[in-house]
């Protein structure tokens, strides 16, 4: 009977560890999103990422940009160029 009680206590410990890891991951994600939202030009417009040959603008860490050499421009400039938002990363509109 004592062994059974000990194994249940160990199970709760692992649950706490998993919850802690999840909380750290959620905190890291929130930090990244706040940092990205804080990126803006002097005019206050958010920065978006584009390639020279693309037709869309992206968030900095978009998977569609992994094989490209993107550069940052402000959202207003992307709109002036006729670029649309990426369907994959959902940048600011």
PDB file of N, CA, C and O in Angstrom:
ATOM      1  N   UNK A   1       0.818  -1.188   0.000  1.00  0.00           N
ATOM      2  CA  UNK A   1       0.000   0.000   0.000  1.00  0.00           C
ATOM      3  C   UNK A   1       0.867   1.260   0.000  1.00  0.00           C
ATOM      4  O   UNK A   1       0.518   2.243  -0.654  1.00  0.00           O
ATOM      5  N   UNK A   2       1.989   1.250   0.720  1.00  0.00           N
ATOM      6  CA  UNK A   2       2.859   2.417   0.751  1.00  0.00           C
ATOM      7  C   UNK A   2       3.451   2.706  -0.622  1.00  0.00           C
ATOM      8  O   UNK A   2       3.573   3.872  -0.998  1.00  0.00           O
ATOM      9  N   UNK A   3       3.822   1.674  -1.384  1.00  0.00           N
ATOM     10  CA  UNK A   3       4.391   1.883  -2.713  1.00  0.00           C
ATOM     11  C   UNK A   3       3.402   2.565  -3.632  1.00  0.00           C
ATOM     12  O   UNK A   3       3.776   3.435  -4.418  1.00  0.00           O
ATOM     13  N   UNK A   4       2.148   2.178  -3.540  1.00  0.00           N
ATOM     14  CA  UNK A   4       1.122   2.785  -4.380  1.00  0.00           C
ATOM     15  C   UNK A   4       0.994   4.279  -4.066  1.00  0.00           C
ATOM     16  O   UNK A   4       0.853   5.081  -4.989  1.00  0.00           O
ATOM     17  N   UNK A   5       1.040   4.665  -2.807  1.00  0.00           N
ATOM     18  CA  UNK A   5       0.950   6.067  -2.410  1.00  0.00           C
ATOM     19  C   UNK A   5       2.136   6.863  -2.945  1.00  0.00           C
ATOM     20  O   UNK A   5       1.976   8.003  -3.382  1.00  0.00           O
ATOM     21  N   UNK A   6       3.309   6.272  -2.912  1.00  0.00           N
ATOM     22  CA  UNK A   6       4.504   6.953  -3.402  1.00  0.00           C
ATOM     23  C   UNK A   6       4.423   7.189  -4.912  1.00  0.00           C
ATOM     24  O   UNK A   6       4.826   8.246  -5.397  1.00  0.00           O
ATOM     25  N   UNK A   7       3.906   6.213  -5.651  1.00  0.00           N
ATOM     26  CA  UNK A   7       3.834   6.366  -7.101  1.00  0.00           C
ATOM     27  C   UNK A   7       2.840   7.467  -7.476  1.00  0.00           C
ATOM     28  O   UNK A   7       3.063   8.177  -8.457  1.00  0.00           O
ATOM     29  N   UNK A   8       1.776   7.622  -6.740  1.00  0.00           N
ATOM     30  CA  UNK A   8       0.823   8.694  -7.017  1.00  0.00           C
ATOM     31  C   UNK A   8       1.451  10.059  -6.752  1.00  0.00           C
ATOM     32  O   UNK A   8       1.197  11.007  -7.495  1.00  0.00           O
ATOM     33  N   UNK A   9       2.255  10.169  -5.720  1.00  0.00           N
ATOM     34  CA  UNK A   9       2.920  11.435  -5.414  1.00  0.00           C
ATOM     35  C   UNK A   9       3.903  11.783  -6.525  1.00  0.00           C
ATOM     36  O   UNK A   9       4.027  12.950  -6.896  1.00  0.00           O
ATOM     37  N   UNK A  10       4.600  10.788  -7.059  1.00  0.00           N
ATOM     38  CA  UNK A  10       5.526  11.020  -8.166  1.00  0.00           C
ATOM     39  C   UNK A  10       4.794  11.494  -9.404  1.00  0.00           C
ATOM     40  O   UNK A  10       5.313  12.334 -10.139  1.00  0.00           O
ATOM     41  N   UNK A  11       3.620  10.985  -9.649  1.00  0.00           N
ATOM     42  CA  UNK A  11       2.821  11.410 -10.794  1.00  0.00           C
ATOM     43  C   UNK A  11       2.439  12.870 -10.696  1.00  0.00           C
ATOM     44  O   UNK A  11       2.437  13.578 -11.702  1.00  0.00           O
ATOM     45  N   UNK A  12       2.121  13.324  -9.518  1.00  0.00           N
ATOM     46  CA  UNK A  12       1.779  14.735  -9.319  1.00  0.00           C
ATOM     47  C   UNK A  12       3.001  15.618  -9.552  1.00  0.00           C
ATOM     48  O   UNK A  12       2.884  16.727 -10.072  1.00  0.00           O
ATOM     49  N   UNK A  13       4.158  15.128  -9.170  1.00  0.00           N
ATOM     50  CA  UNK A  13       5.387  15.890  -9.380  1.00  0.00           C
ATOM     51  C   UNK A  13       5.650  16.113 -10.862  1.00  0.00           C
ATOM     52  O   UNK A  13       6.023  17.213 -11.272  1.00  0.00           O
ATOM     53  N   UNK A  14       5.456  15.069 -11.666  1.00  0.00           N
ATOM     54  CA  UNK A  14       5.651  15.209 -13.109  1.00  0.00           C
ATOM     55  C   UNK A  14       4.632  16.166 -13.715  1.00  0.00           C
ATOM     56  O   UNK A  14       4.939  16.917 -14.641  1.00  0.00           O
ATOM     57  N   UNK A  15       3.420  16.128 -13.180  1.00  0.00           N
ATOM     58  CA  UNK A  15       2.398  17.048 -13.656  1.00  0.00           C
ATOM     59  C   UNK A  15       2.821  18.492 -13.389  1.00  0.00           C
ATOM     60  O   UNK A  15       2.634  19.362 -14.239  1.00  0.00           O
ATOM     61  N   UNK A  16       3.384  18.744 -12.226  1.00  0.00           N
ATOM     62  CA  UNK A  16       3.862  20.087 -11.901  1.00  0.00           C
ATOM     63  C   UNK A  16       5.005  20.520 -12.814  1.00  0.00           C
ATOM     64  O   UNK A  16       5.079  21.678 -13.226  1.00  0.00           O
ATOM     65  N   UNK A  17       5.892  19.580 -13.125  1.00  0.00           N
ATOM     66  CA  UNK A  17       7.001  19.883 -14.033  1.00  0.00           C
ATOM     67  C   UNK A  17       6.461  20.233 -15.419  1.00  0.00           C
ATOM     68  O   UNK A  17       6.908  21.205 -16.029  1.00  0.00           O
ATOM     69  N   UNK A  18       5.517  19.459 -15.914  1.00  0.00           N
ATOM     70  CA  UNK A  18       4.934  19.711 -17.232  1.00  0.00           C
ATOM     71  C   UNK A  18       4.224  21.058 -17.247  1.00  0.00           C
ATOM     72  O   UNK A  18       4.339  21.808 -18.217  1.00  0.00           O
ATOM     73  N   UNK A  19       3.494  21.369 -16.190  1.00  0.00           N
ATOM     74  CA  UNK A  19       2.802  22.651 -16.108  1.00  0.00           C
ATOM     75  C   UNK A  19       3.804  23.808 -16.085  1.00  0.00           C
ATOM     76  O   UNK A  19       3.564  24.855 -16.685  1.00  0.00           O
ATOM     77  N   UNK A  20       4.919  23.615 -15.394  1.00  0.00           N
ATOM     78  CA  UNK A  20       5.951  24.644 -15.341  1.00  0.00           C
ATOM     79  C   UNK A  20       6.579  24.892 -16.698  1.00  0.00           C
ATOM     80  O   UNK A  20       6.806  26.038 -17.086  1.00  0.00           O
ATOM     81  N   UNK A  21       6.861  23.813 -17.424  1.00  0.00           N
ATOM     82  CA  UNK A  21       7.436  23.944 -18.765  1.00  0.00           C
ATOM     83  C   UNK A  21       6.449  24.661 -19.685  1.00  0.00           C
ATOM     84  O   UNK A  21       6.840  25.526 -20.469  1.00  0.00           O
ATOM     85  N   UNK A  22       5.183  24.302 -19.588  1.00  0.00           N
ATOM     86  CA  UNK A  22       4.161  24.953 -20.399  1.00  0.00           C
ATOM     87  C   UNK A  22       4.087  26.449 -20.072  1.00  0.00           C
ATOM     88  O   UNK A  22       3.985  27.279 -20.976  1.00  0.00           O
ATOM     89  N   UNK A  23       4.136  26.784 -18.799  1.00  0.00           N
ATOM     90  CA  UNK A  23       4.075  28.192 -18.391  1.00  0.00           C
ATOM     91  C   UNK A  23       5.279  28.965 -18.920  1.00  0.00           C
ATOM     92  O   UNK A  23       5.136  30.109 -19.354  1.00  0.00           O
ATOM     93  N   UNK A  24       6.460  28.357 -18.890  1.00  0.00           N
ATOM     94  CA  UNK A  24       7.650  29.015 -19.437  1.00  0.00           C
ATOM     95  C   UNK A  24       7.511  29.239 -20.937  1.00  0.00           C
ATOM     96  O   UNK A  24       7.872  30.299 -21.449  1.00  0.00           O
ATOM     97  N   UNK A  25       6.989  28.241 -21.635  1.00  0.00           N
ATOM     98  CA  UNK A  25       6.776  28.369 -23.077  1.00  0.00           C
ATOM     99  C   UNK A  25       5.779  29.468 -23.396  1.00  0.00           C
ATOM    100  O   UNK A  25       5.992  30.254 -24.318  1.00  0.00           O
ATOM    101  N   UNK A  26       4.698  29.526 -22.644  1.00  0.00           N
ATOM    102  CA  UNK A  26       3.689  30.566 -22.858  1.00  0.00           C
ATOM    103  C   UNK A  26       4.274  31.947 -22.581  1.00  0.00           C
ATOM    104  O   UNK A  26       3.989  32.902 -23.304  1.00  0.00           O
ATOM    105  N   UNK A  27       5.089  32.053 -21.539  1.00  0.00           N
ATOM    106  CA  UNK A  27       5.733  33.320 -21.224  1.00  0.00           C
ATOM    107  C   UNK A  27       6.694  33.754 -22.326  1.00  0.00           C
ATOM    108  O   UNK A  27       6.748  34.930 -22.684  1.00  0.00           O
ATOM    109  N   UNK A  28       7.450  32.803 -22.859  1.00  0.00           N
ATOM    110  CA  UNK A  28       8.385  33.113 -23.941  1.00  0.00           C
ATOM    111  C   UNK A  28       7.634  33.565 -25.190  1.00  0.00           C
ATOM    112  O   UNK A  28       8.056  34.509 -25.858  1.00  0.00           O
ATOM    113  N   UNK A  29       6.537  32.906 -25.506  1.00  0.00           N
ATOM    114  CA  UNK A  29       5.736  33.295 -26.665  1.00  0.00           C
ATOM    115  C   UNK A  29       5.175  34.706 -26.485  1.00  0.00           C
ATOM    116  O   UNK A  29       5.191  35.505 -27.421  1.00  0.00           O
ATOM    117  N   UNK A  30       4.688  35.008 -25.307  1.00  0.00           N
ATOM    118  CA  UNK A  30       4.152  36.346 -25.033  1.00  0.00           C
ATOM    119  C   UNK A  30       5.256  37.401 -25.177  1.00  0.00           C
ATOM    120  O   UNK A  30       5.007  38.488 -25.698  1.00  0.00           O
ATOM    121  N   UNK A  31       6.450  37.088 -24.727  1.00  0.00           N
ATOM    122  CA  UNK A  31       7.571  38.022 -24.842  1.00  0.00           C
ATOM    123  C   UNK A  31       7.894  38.289 -26.314  1.00  0.00           C
ATOM    124  O   UNK A  31       8.096  39.437 -26.710  1.00  0.00           O
ATOM    125  N   UNK A  32       7.941  37.235 -27.116  1.00  0.00           N
ATOM    126  CA  UNK A  32       8.243  37.396 -28.538  1.00  0.00           C
ATOM    127  C   UNK A  32       7.171  38.242 -29.219  1.00  0.00           C
ATOM    128  O   UNK A  32       7.488  39.132 -30.008  1.00  0.00           O
ATOM    129  N   UNK A  33       5.913  37.969 -28.916  1.00  0.00           N
ATOM    130  CA  UNK A  33       4.836  38.726 -29.542  1.00  0.00           C
ATOM    131  C   UNK A  33       4.859  40.194 -29.118  1.00  0.00           C
ATOM    132  O   UNK A  33       4.616  41.078 -29.939  1.00  0.00           O
ATOM    133  N   UNK A  34       5.150  40.461 -27.838  1.00  0.00           N
ATOM    134  CA  UNK A  34       5.254  41.850 -27.383  1.00  0.00           C
ATOM    135  C   UNK A  34       6.416  42.555 -28.064  1.00  0.00           C
ATOM    136  O   UNK A  34       6.304  43.716 -28.458  1.00  0.00           O
ATOM    137  N   UNK A  35       7.524  41.852 -28.200  1.00  0.00           N
ATOM    138  CA  UNK A  35       8.703  42.445 -28.828  1.00  0.00           C
ATOM    139  C   UNK A  35       8.421  42.767 -30.288  1.00  0.00           C
ATOM    140  O   UNK A  35       8.781  43.837 -30.780  1.00  0.00           O
ATOM    141  N   UNK A  36       7.777  41.837 -30.973  1.00  0.00           N
ATOM    142  CA  UNK A  36       7.461  42.055 -32.377  1.00  0.00           C
ATOM    143  C   UNK A  36       6.466  43.197 -32.533  1.00  0.00           C
ATOM    144  O   UNK A  36       6.603  44.014 -33.443  1.00  0.00           O
ATOM    145  N   UNK A  37       5.476  43.262 -31.664  1.00  0.00           N
ATOM    146  CA  UNK A  37       4.485  44.333 -31.735  1.00  0.00           C
ATOM    147  C   UNK A  37       5.129  45.681 -31.438  1.00  0.00           C
ATOM    148  O   UNK A  37       4.658  46.714 -31.914  1.00  0.00           O
ATOM    149  N   UNK A  38       6.201  45.674 -30.657  1.00  0.00           N
ATOM    150  CA  UNK A  38       6.876  46.905 -30.308  1.00  0.00           C
ATOM    151  C   UNK A  38       7.776  47.451 -31.397  1.00  0.00           C
ATOM    152  O   UNK A  38       8.221  48.595 -31.311  1.00  0.00           O
ATOM    153  N   UNK A  39       8.055  46.655 -32.422  1.00  0.00           N
ATOM    154  CA  UNK A  39       8.896  47.114 -33.508  1.00  0.00           C
ATOM    155  C   UNK A  39       8.096  48.056 -34.387  1.00  0.00           C
ATOM    156  O   UNK A  39       7.101  47.658 -34.992  1.00  0.00           O
ATOM    157  N   UNK A  40       8.517  49.262 -34.453  1.00  0.00           N
ATOM    158  CA  UNK A  40       7.828  50.237 -35.284  1.00  0.00           C
ATOM    159  C   UNK A  40       8.836  51.257 -35.781  1.00  0.00           C
ATOM    160  O   UNK A  40       9.908  51.430 -35.202  1.00  0.00           O
ATOM    161  N   UNK A  41       8.477  51.919 -36.848  1.00  0.00           N
ATOM    162  CA  UNK A  41       9.322  52.968 -37.381  1.00  0.00           C
ATOM    163  C   UNK A  41       9.056  54.254 -36.600  1.00  0.00           C
ATOM    164  O   UNK A  41       8.210  54.278 -35.705  1.00  0.00           O
ATOM    165  N   UNK A  42       9.758  55.291 -36.931  1.00  0.00           N
ATOM    166  CA  UNK A  42       9.562  56.576 -36.252  1.00  0.00           C
ATOM    167  C   UNK A  42       8.148  57.120 -36.466  1.00  0.00           C
ATOM    168  O   UNK A  42       7.625  57.861 -35.633  1.00  0.00           O
ATOM    169  N   UNK A  43       7.544  56.746 -37.583  1.00  0.00           N
ATOM    170  CA  UNK A  43       6.187  57.223 -37.859  1.00  0.00           C
ATOM    171  C   UNK A  43       5.143  56.469 -37.045  1.00  0.00           C
ATOM    172  O   UNK A  43       3.965  56.825 -37.062  1.00  0.00           O
ATOM    173  N   UNK A  44       5.569  55.433 -36.334  1.00  0.00           N
ATOM    174  CA  UNK A  44       4.641  54.656 -35.525  1.00  0.00           C
ATOM    175  C   UNK A  44       4.049  53.460 -36.251  1.00  0.00           C
ATOM    176  O   UNK A  44       3.292  52.690 -35.659  1.00  0.00           O
ATOM    177  N   UNK A  45       4.381  53.296 -37.517  1.00  0.00           N
ATOM    178  CA  UNK A  45       3.858  52.158 -38.277  1.00  0.00           C
ATOM    179  C   UNK A  45       4.664  50.907 -37.935  1.00  0.00           C
ATOM    180  O   UNK A  45       5.881  50.984 -37.771  1.00  0.00           O
ATOM    181  N   UNK A  46       4.002  49.759 -37.825  1.00  0.00           N
ATOM    182  CA  UNK A  46       4.734  48.528 -37.542  1.00  0.00           C
ATOM    183  C   UNK A  46       5.647  48.139 -38.706  1.00  0.00           C
ATOM    184  O   UNK A  46       5.388  48.466 -39.864  1.00  0.00           O
ATOM    185  N   UNK A  47       6.709  47.439 -38.364  1.00  0.00           N
ATOM    186  CA  UNK A  47       7.609  46.918 -39.389  1.00  0.00           C
ATOM    187  C   UNK A  47       7.088  45.587 -39.895  1.00  0.00           C
ATOM    188  O   UNK A  47       6.578  44.771 -39.127  1.00  0.00           O
ATOM    189  N   UNK A  48       7.221  45.379 -41.191  1.00  0.00           N
ATOM    190  CA  UNK A  48       6.908  44.092 -41.805  1.00  0.00           C
ATOM    191  C   UNK A  48       8.119  43.699 -42.635  1.00  0.00           C
ATOM    192  O   UNK A  48       8.994  44.524 -42.898  1.00  0.00           O
ATOM    193  N   UNK A  49       8.167  42.454 -43.042  1.00  0.00           N
ATOM    194  CA  UNK A  49       9.331  41.922 -43.741  1.00  0.00           C
ATOM    195  C   UNK A  49       8.928  41.518 -45.146  1.00  0.00           C
ATOM    196  O   UNK A  49       7.898  40.876 -45.350  1.00  0.00           O
ATOM    197  N   UNK A  50       9.757  41.904 -46.119  1.00  0.00           N
ATOM    198  CA  UNK A  50       9.477  41.643 -47.527  1.00  0.00           C
ATOM    199  C   UNK A  50      10.740  41.144 -48.217  1.00  0.00           C
ATOM    200  O   UNK A  50      11.854  41.302 -47.719  1.00  0.00           O
ATOM    201  N   UNK A  51      10.527  40.537 -49.377  1.00  0.00           N
ATOM    202  CA  UNK A  51      11.645  40.176 -50.248  1.00  0.00           C
ATOM    203  C   UNK A  51      11.569  41.068 -51.471  1.00  0.00           C
ATOM    204  O   UNK A  51      10.543  41.704 -51.712  1.00  0.00           O
ATOM    205  N   UNK A  52      12.634  41.122 -52.239  1.00  0.00           N
ATOM    206  CA  UNK A  52      12.657  41.971 -53.427  1.00  0.00           C
ATOM    207  C   UNK A  52      11.686  41.494 -54.505  1.00  0.00           C
ATOM    208  O   UNK A  52      11.163  42.305 -55.270  1.00  0.00           O
ATOM    209  N   UNK A  53      11.444  40.203 -54.572  1.00  0.00           N
ATOM    210  CA  UNK A  53      10.603  39.674 -55.644  1.00  0.00           C
ATOM    211  C   UNK A  53       9.214  39.227 -55.179  1.00  0.00           C
ATOM    212  O   UNK A  53       8.409  38.791 -56.002  1.00  0.00           O
ATOM    213  N   UNK A  54       8.919  39.324 -53.890  1.00  0.00           N
ATOM    214  CA  UNK A  54       7.655  38.817 -53.365  1.00  0.00           C
ATOM    215  C   UNK A  54       6.477  39.743 -53.587  1.00  0.00           C
ATOM    216  O   UNK A  54       6.637  40.912 -53.938  1.00  0.00           O
ATOM    217  N   UNK A  55       5.284  39.194 -53.375  1.00  0.00           N
ATOM    218  CA  UNK A  55       4.051  39.965 -53.524  1.00  0.00           C
ATOM    219  C   UNK A  55       3.318  40.103 -52.191  1.00  0.00           C
ATOM    220  O   UNK A  55       2.213  40.642 -52.138  1.00  0.00           O
ATOM    221  N   UNK A  56       3.930  39.620 -51.127  1.00  0.00           N
ATOM    222  CA  UNK A  56       3.313  39.643 -49.801  1.00  0.00           C
ATOM    223  C   UNK A  56       4.286  40.229 -48.783  1.00  0.00           C
ATOM    224  O   UNK A  56       5.497  40.250 -49.004  1.00  0.00           O
ATOM    225  N   UNK A  57       3.742  40.704 -47.667  1.00  0.00           N
ATOM    226  CA  UNK A  57       4.573  41.115 -46.538  1.00  0.00           C
ATOM    227  C   UNK A  57       4.318  40.164 -45.375  1.00  0.00           C
ATOM    228  O   UNK A  57       3.254  39.553 -45.280  1.00  0.00           O
ATOM    229  N   UNK A  58       5.314  40.044 -44.486  1.00  0.00           N
ATOM    230  CA  UNK A  58       5.337  38.985 -43.484  1.00  0.00           C
ATOM    231  C   UNK A  58       5.764  39.497 -42.114  1.00  0.00           C
ATOM    232  O   UNK A  58       6.263  40.613 -41.970  1.00  0.00           O
ATOM    233  N   UNK A  59       5.551  38.637 -41.104  1.00  0.00           N
ATOM    234  CA  UNK A  59       6.179  38.825 -39.799  1.00  0.00           C
ATOM    235  C   UNK A  59       7.631  38.371 -39.930  1.00  0.00           C
ATOM    236  O   UNK A  59       7.985  37.630 -40.847  1.00  0.00           O
ATOM    237  N   UNK A  60       8.455  38.826 -39.005  1.00  0.00           N
ATOM    238  CA  UNK A  60       9.888  38.532 -39.091  1.00  0.00           C
ATOM    239  C   UNK A  60      10.194  37.041 -39.124  1.00  0.00           C
ATOM    240  O   UNK A  60      11.091  36.623 -39.857  1.00  0.00           O
ATOM    241  N   UNK A  61       9.486  36.236 -38.362  1.00  0.00           N
ATOM    242  CA  UNK A  61       9.819  34.811 -38.246  1.00  0.00           C
ATOM    243  C   UNK A  61       8.932  33.917 -39.105  1.00  0.00           C
ATOM    244  O   UNK A  61       8.764  32.741 -38.782  1.00  0.00           O
ATOM    245  N   UNK A  62       8.368  34.431 -40.172  1.00  0.00           N
ATOM    246  CA  UNK A  62       7.475  33.653 -41.035  1.00  0.00           C
ATOM    247  C   UNK A  62       8.250  32.525 -41.725  1.00  0.00           C
ATOM    248  O   UNK A  62       9.363  32.724 -42.212  1.00  0.00           O
ATOM    249  N   UNK A  63       7.650  31.362 -41.754  1.00  0.00           N
ATOM    250  CA  UNK A  63       8.278  30.203 -42.400  1.00  0.00           C
ATOM    251  C   UNK A  63       8.456  30.419 -43.902  1.00  0.00           C
ATOM    252  O   UNK A  63       9.353  29.830 -44.504  1.00  0.00           O
ATOM    253  N   UNK A  64       7.624  31.244 -44.507  1.00  0.00           N
ATOM    254  CA  UNK A  64       7.744  31.506 -45.942  1.00  0.00           C
ATOM    255  C   UNK A  64       9.029  32.259 -46.285  1.00  0.00           C
ATOM    256  O   UNK A  64       9.433  32.290 -47.447  1.00  0.00           O
ATOM    257  N   UNK A  65       9.670  32.862 -45.294  1.00  0.00           N
ATOM    258  CA  UNK A  65      10.885  33.638 -45.529  1.00  0.00           C
ATOM    259  C   UNK A  65      12.163  32.864 -45.232  1.00  0.00           C
ATOM    260  O   UNK A  65      13.258  33.416 -45.340  1.00  0.00           O
ATOM    261  N   UNK A  66      12.040  31.605 -44.863  1.00  0.00           N
ATOM    262  CA  UNK A  66      13.210  30.848 -44.410  1.00  0.00           C
ATOM    263  C   UNK A  66      14.309  30.753 -45.464  1.00  0.00           C
ATOM    264  O   UNK A  66      15.488  30.726 -45.109  1.00  0.00           O
ATOM    265  N   UNK A  67      13.965  30.703 -46.727  1.00  0.00           N
ATOM    266  CA  UNK A  67      14.978  30.564 -47.778  1.00  0.00           C
ATOM    267  C   UNK A  67      15.248  31.879 -48.500  1.00  0.00           C
ATOM    268  O   UNK A  67      15.864  31.895 -49.566  1.00  0.00           O
ATOM    269  N   UNK A  68      14.792  32.961 -47.925  1.00  0.00           N
ATOM    270  CA  UNK A  68      14.933  34.275 -48.552  1.00  0.00           C
ATOM    271  C   UNK A  68      15.809  35.179 -47.709  1.00  0.00           C
ATOM    272  O   UNK A  68      16.187  34.843 -46.586  1.00  0.00           O
ATOM    273  N   UNK A  69      16.117  36.310 -48.265  1.00  0.00           N
ATOM    274  CA  UNK A  69      16.833  37.356 -47.530  1.00  0.00           C
ATOM    275  C   UNK A  69      15.911  38.572 -47.430  1.00  0.00           C
ATOM    276  O   UNK A  69      16.018  39.516 -48.213  1.00  0.00           O
ATOM    277  N   UNK A  70      15.005  38.527 -46.450  1.00  0.00           N
ATOM    278  CA  UNK A  70      14.038  39.622 -46.340  1.00  0.00           C
ATOM    279  C   UNK A  70      14.653  40.873 -45.721  1.00  0.00           C
ATOM    280  O   UNK A  70      15.702  40.819 -45.080  1.00  0.00           O
ATOM    281  N   UNK A  71      13.983  41.984 -45.927  1.00  0.00           N
ATOM    282  CA  UNK A  71      14.371  43.233 -45.278  1.00  0.00           C
ATOM    283  C   UNK A  71      13.107  43.891 -44.731  1.00  0.00           C
ATOM    284  O   UNK A  71      12.000  43.647 -45.211  1.00  0.00           O
ATOM    285  N   UNK A  72      13.297  44.720 -43.728  1.00  0.00           N
ATOM    286  CA  UNK A  72      12.166  45.342 -43.042  1.00  0.00           C
ATOM    287  C   UNK A  72      11.790  46.662 -43.720  1.00  0.00           C
ATOM    288  O   UNK A  72      12.647  47.448 -44.123  1.00  0.00           O
ATOM    289  N   UNK A  73      10.486  46.873 -43.829  1.00  0.00           N
ATOM    290  CA  UNK A  73       9.937  48.158 -44.258  1.00  0.00           C
ATOM    291  C   UNK A  73       8.728  48.434 -43.377  1.00  0.00           C
ATOM    292  O   UNK A  73       8.231  47.527 -42.709  1.00  0.00           O
ATOM    293  N   UNK A  74       8.257  49.656 -43.366  1.00  0.00           N
ATOM    294  CA  UNK A  74       7.067  49.908 -42.559  1.00  0.00           C
ATOM    295  C   UNK A  74       5.818  49.478 -43.338  1.00  0.00           C
ATOM    296  O   UNK A  74       5.830  49.364 -44.563  1.00  0.00           O
ATOM    297  N   UNK A  75       4.772  49.251 -42.600  1.00  0.00           N
ATOM    298  CA  UNK A  75       3.536  48.716 -43.168  1.00  0.00           C
ATOM    299  C   UNK A  75       2.979  49.635 -44.249  1.00  0.00           C
ATOM    300  O   UNK A  75       2.478  49.150 -45.264  1.00  0.00           O
ATOM    301  N   UNK A  76       3.053  50.932 -44.057  1.00  0.00           N
ATOM    302  CA  UNK A  76       2.532  51.880 -45.051  1.00  0.00           C
ATOM    303  C   UNK A  76       3.253  51.725 -46.387  1.00  0.00           C
ATOM    304  O   UNK A  76       2.630  51.765 -47.448  1.00  0.00           O
ATOM    305  N   UNK A  77       4.576  51.547 -46.322  1.00  0.00           N
ATOM    306  CA  UNK A  77       5.354  51.352 -47.552  1.00  0.00           C
ATOM    307  C   UNK A  77       4.953  50.048 -48.245  1.00  0.00           C
ATOM    308  O   UNK A  77       4.856  50.002 -49.472  1.00  0.00           O
ATOM    309  N   UNK A  78       4.726  49.008 -47.478  1.00  0.00           N
ATOM    310  CA  UNK A  78       4.291  47.737 -48.067  1.00  0.00           C
ATOM    311  C   UNK A  78       2.953  47.907 -48.780  1.00  0.00           C
ATOM    312  O   UNK A  78       2.747  47.366 -49.867  1.00  0.00           O
ATOM    313  N   UNK A  79       2.056  48.655 -48.167  1.00  0.00           N
ATOM    314  CA  UNK A  79       0.754  48.920 -48.806  1.00  0.00           C
ATOM    315  C   UNK A  79       0.925  49.751 -50.073  1.00  0.00           C
ATOM    316  O   UNK A  79       0.265  49.492 -51.079  1.00  0.00           O
ATOM    317  N   UNK A  80       1.819  50.761 -50.027  1.00  0.00           N
ATOM    318  CA  UNK A  80       2.069  51.588 -51.210  1.00  0.00           C
ATOM    319  C   UNK A  80       2.582  50.753 -52.373  1.00  0.00           C
ATOM    320  O   UNK A  80       2.262  51.023 -53.531  1.00  0.00           O
ATOM    321  N   UNK A  81       3.379  49.741 -52.060  1.00  0.00           N
ATOM    322  CA  UNK A  81       3.925  48.860 -53.105  1.00  0.00           C
ATOM    323  C   UNK A  81       2.891  47.858 -53.613  1.00  0.00           C
ATOM    324  O   UNK A  81       3.167  47.112 -54.552  1.00  0.00           O
ATOM    325  N   UNK A  82       1.727  47.834 -53.016  1.00  0.00           N
ATOM    326  CA  UNK A  82       0.678  46.912 -53.454  1.00  0.00           C
ATOM    327  C   UNK A  82       0.844  45.502 -52.906  1.00  0.00           C
ATOM    328  O   UNK A  82       0.256  44.559 -53.437  1.00  0.00           O
ATOM    329  N   UNK A  83       1.632  45.348 -51.856  1.00  0.00           N
ATOM    330  CA  UNK A  83       1.848  44.026 -51.272  1.00  0.00           C
ATOM    331  C   UNK A  83       0.674  43.659 -50.371  1.00  0.00           C
ATOM    332  O   UNK A  83       0.098  44.519 -49.705  1.00  0.00           O
ATOM    333  N   UNK A  84       0.329  42.386 -50.358  1.00  0.00           N
ATOM    334  CA  UNK A  84      -0.742  41.908 -49.486  1.00  0.00           C
ATOM    335  C   UNK A  84      -0.169  41.172 -48.293  1.00  0.00           C
ATOM    336  O   UNK A  84       1.000  40.788 -48.311  1.00  0.00           O
ATOM    337  N   UNK A  85      -0.972  40.964 -47.248  1.00  0.00           N
ATOM    338  CA  UNK A  85      -0.502  40.240 -46.063  1.00  0.00           C
ATOM    339  C   UNK A  85      -0.341  38.746 -46.363  1.00  0.00           C
ATOM    340  O   UNK A  85      -1.101  38.169 -47.140  1.00  0.00           O
ATOM    341  N   UNK A  86       0.641  38.149 -45.743  1.00  0.00           N
ATOM    342  CA  UNK A  86       0.881  36.710 -45.870  1.00  0.00           C
ATOM    343  C   UNK A  86      -0.252  35.922 -45.202  1.00  0.00           C
ATOM    344  O   UNK A  86      -0.686  36.260 -44.101  1.00  0.00           O
ATOM    345  N   UNK A  87      -0.718  34.882 -45.873  1.00  0.00           N
ATOM    346  CA  UNK A  87      -1.756  34.031 -45.307  1.00  0.00           C
ATOM    347  C   UNK A  87      -1.212  33.110 -44.215  1.00  0.00           C
ATOM    348  O   UNK A  87      -1.965  32.648 -43.357  1.00  0.00           O
ATOM    349  N   UNK A  88       0.074  32.848 -44.247  1.00  0.00           N
ATOM    350  CA  UNK A  88       0.679  31.908 -43.311  1.00  0.00           C
ATOM    351  C   UNK A  88       0.930  32.535 -41.943  1.00  0.00           C
ATOM    352  O   UNK A  88       0.583  31.933 -40.927  1.00  0.00           O
ATOM    353  N   UNK A  89       1.521  33.722 -41.890  1.00  0.00           N
ATOM    354  CA  UNK A  89       1.917  34.300 -40.599  1.00  0.00           C
ATOM    355  C   UNK A  89       0.959  35.368 -40.077  1.00  0.00           C
ATOM    356  O   UNK A  89       1.043  35.739 -38.906  1.00  0.00           O
ATOM    357  N   UNK A  90       0.063  35.863 -40.904  1.00  0.00           N
ATOM    358  CA  UNK A  90      -0.913  36.851 -40.452  1.00  0.00           C
ATOM    359  C   UNK A  90      -0.314  38.124 -39.897  1.00  0.00           C
ATOM    360  O   UNK A  90      -0.543  38.447 -38.731  1.00  0.00           O
ATOM    361  N   UNK A  91       0.453  38.866 -40.700  1.00  0.00           N
ATOM    362  CA  UNK A  91       1.042  40.115 -40.204  1.00  0.00           C
ATOM    363  C   UNK A  91      -0.024  41.177 -39.978  1.00  0.00           C
ATOM    364  O   UNK A  91      -1.179  40.981 -40.355  1.00  0.00           O
ATOM    365  N   UNK A  92       0.350  42.307 -39.364  1.00  0.00           N
ATOM    366  CA  UNK A  92      -0.638  43.368 -39.144  1.00  0.00           C
ATOM    367  C   UNK A  92      -1.191  43.869 -40.476  1.00  0.00           C
ATOM    368  O   UNK A  92      -0.500  43.858 -41.495  1.00  0.00           O
ATOM    369  N   UNK A  93      -2.427  44.300 -40.448  1.00  0.00           N
ATOM    370  CA  UNK A  93      -3.058  44.776 -41.671  1.00  0.00           C
ATOM    371  C   UNK A  93      -3.248  46.255 -41.529  1.00  0.00           C
ATOM    372  O   UNK A  93      -3.768  46.901 -42.439  1.00  0.00           O
TER     373      UNK A  93
END
